[in-house]
Amino acid sequence: MAKRAAAAAESKPAVNAPEENFVELMLVAADFVKCCGGLEHAKKSLDDAGQFITKAGGVSKASKALSVLENLKERIG
């Protein structure tokens, strides 16, 4: 059984091929553009998000700020 598991592990690459990663990235990008309502809106949203994350001092702090806003919204109504 251990030999079979080892053979299966060897047959599957640990890291996706660059082409597979690119295709996955393009699918995520296409979904993002669709959710934003078009390419120009997606570019603007991405730029705004980048500025927000930079000003917040990182992703974790930006996420925390959004959580605080969400809490305030629930309390205020």
Secondary structure, 3 states (H helix, E strand, C coil): CHHHHHHHHHHCCCCCCHHHHHHHHHHHHHHHHHHHCCHHHHHHHHHHHHHHHHHHCCHHHHHHHHHHHHHHHHHHC
